[in-house]
Amino acid sequence: MDSTLQSRIDRCSNQVDASKLEELKIEFELEIAMIRMNLEHPMTRYSRQLEAARQNGKTGNRALLTLDAHEAVAVESARTLYRRARELAT
Protein backbone atom coordinates (compact mmCIF):
# COMPACT_ATOMS: atom_id res chain seq x y z
CA MET A 1 0.00 0.00 0.00
CA ASP A 2 2.85 2.33 0.83
CA SER A 3 4.33 2.10 -2.65
CA THR A 4 0.90 2.53 -4.28
CA LEU A 5 0.19 5.70 -2.35
CA GLN A 6 3.71 7.01 -2.91
CA SER A 7 3.45 6.49 -6.66
CA ARG A 8 0.09 8.28 -6.70
CA ILE A 9 1.63 11.14 -4.70
CA ASP A 10 4.58 11.32 -7.10
CA ARG A 11 2.28 11.48 -10.15
CA CYS A 12 -0.12 13.98 -8.61
CA SER A 13 0.03 17.43 -10.21
CA ASN A 14 -2.46 19.01 -7.82
CA GLN A 15 -0.82 20.01 -4.51
CA VAL A 16 -4.10 19.76 -2.59
CA ASP A 17 -4.68 16.20 -3.79
CA ALA A 18 -1.04 15.32 -3.10
CA SER A 19 -1.38 16.62 0.46
CA LYS A 20 -4.52 14.54 0.99
CA LEU A 21 -2.76 11.44 -0.30
CA GLU A 22 0.22 12.16 1.95
CA GLU A 23 -2.10 12.43 4.97
CA LEU A 24 -3.74 9.16 3.95
CA LYS A 25 -0.34 7.50 3.69
CA ILE A 26 0.57 8.68 7.20
CA GLU A 27 -2.80 7.46 8.48
CA PHE A 28 -2.18 4.01 6.97
CA GLU A 29 1.32 3.88 8.47
CA LEU A 30 0.01 4.74 11.95
CA GLU A 31 -2.79 2.19 11.66
CA ILE A 32 -0.36 -0.52 10.58
CA ALA A 33 1.94 0.31 13.50
CA MET A 34 -0.98 0.01 15.95
CA ILE A 35 -2.08 -3.28 14.43
CA ARG A 36 1.43 -4.73 14.63
CA MET A 37 1.87 -3.58 18.21
CA ASN A 38 -1.40 -5.19 19.33
CA LEU A 39 -0.87 -8.44 17.43
CA GLU A 40 2.69 -9.19 18.56
CA HIS A 41 1.51 -10.66 21.87
CA PRO A 42 -1.06 -13.13 20.50
CA MET A 43 1.35 -14.15 17.73
CA THR A 44 3.77 -15.23 20.46
CA ARG A 45 1.12 -16.62 22.80
CA TYR A 46 -0.56 -18.69 20.09
CA SER A 47 2.51 -19.52 18.00
CA ARG A 48 1.96 -23.30 18.26
CA GLN A 49 -1.69 -23.10 17.28
CA LEU A 50 -0.94 -20.73 14.41
CA GLU A 51 1.81 -22.98 13.09
CA ALA A 52 -0.49 -26.01 13.30
CA ALA A 53 -3.23 -24.11 11.48
CA ARG A 54 -0.74 -23.06 8.79
CA GLN A 55 0.43 -26.63 8.28
CA ASN A 56 -3.06 -28.12 8.39
CA GLY A 57 -4.85 -25.30 6.61
CA LYS A 58 -5.95 -27.52 3.77
CA THR A 59 -7.68 -29.98 6.09
CA GLY A 60 -10.13 -27.40 7.39
CA ASN A 61 -8.92 -27.81 10.98
CA ARG A 62 -9.60 -24.43 12.58
CA ALA A 63 -8.34 -23.33 15.97
CA LEU A 64 -10.21 -20.68 17.93
CA LEU A 65 -8.05 -18.06 19.56
CA THR A 66 -9.17 -15.98 22.52
CA LEU A 67 -8.17 -12.36 21.98
CA ASP A 68 -8.22 -9.55 24.50
CA ALA A 69 -10.02 -6.29 23.66
CA HIS A 70 -6.93 -4.61 22.16
CA GLU A 71 -6.12 -7.65 20.04
CA ALA A 72 -9.69 -7.90 18.79
CA VAL A 73 -9.63 -4.22 17.82
CA ALA A 74 -6.35 -4.79 15.99
CA VAL A 75 -7.84 -7.67 13.99
CA GLU A 76 -10.89 -5.62 13.06
CA SER A 77 -8.65 -2.67 12.19
CA ALA A 78 -6.61 -4.93 9.91
CA ARG A 79 -9.79 -6.01 8.13
CA THR A 80 -10.91 -2.41 7.72
CA LEU A 81 -7.48 -1.35 6.51
CA TYR A 82 -7.46 -4.19 3.98
CA ARG A 83 -10.86 -3.12 2.62
CA ARG A 84 -9.71 0.51 2.36
CA ALA A 85 -6.50 -0.54 0.62
CA ARG A 86 -8.47 -2.60 -1.92
CA GLU A 87 -10.75 0.37 -2.60
CA LEU A 88 -7.76 2.62 -3.22
CA ALA A 89 -6.13 0.05 -5.49
CA THR A 90 -9.15 -0.10 -7.78
Number of C-alpha atoms within 10 A of each C-alpha: 14 13 9 13 19 15 11 15 19 10 10 14 10 9 10 10 13 18 13 12 17 16 12 14 19 13 12 18 14 12 16 16 12 16 21 16 13 19 19 11 13 15 14 10 12 14 12 11 15 19 12 14 16 12 11 12 12 8 8 8 11 13 11 7 11 10 14 11 9 14 19 15 16 21 16 13 16 17 12 12 16 13 12 12 16 11 9 11 10 5
